[in-house]
Amino acid sequence: MEAPQYVAARVQAALAEDGRTHELGIRVDIRGDQLFLRGQVSGAEQRERLGLVAHEAAPDLRVHNEIMVVEVADAGEDEHLD
């Protein structure tokens, strides 16, 4: 069986390099036969894609997608400094 840190690194590389995700800010933790994804993204679709790519990269592990979807607010008024 592959060491957990190598599995986590492989999954993180897949999340960063896969054309569907291109995500660098997600933490991957391995606990036994379970894989946990943690972090924040700006949309539910991205969250789901990350779970799918993680499952494809480590199909023997049970994926727990704990990624939070956060709202990205529109920029407010421009700040003018005098």
HELIX and SHEET records of a PDB file:
HELIX    1   1 PRO A    4  GLU A   17  1                                  14    
HELIX    2   2 ALA A   44  ALA A   57  1                                  14    
SHEET    1   A 3 ARG A  27  ARG A  31  0                                        
SHEET    2   A 3 GLN A  34  ARG A  38 -1                                        
SHEET    3   A 3 ARG A  62  ASN A  65  1                                        
SHEET    1   B 2 GLN A  40  VAL A  41  0                                        
SHEET    2   B 2 MET A  68  VAL A  69  1                                        
END                                                                             
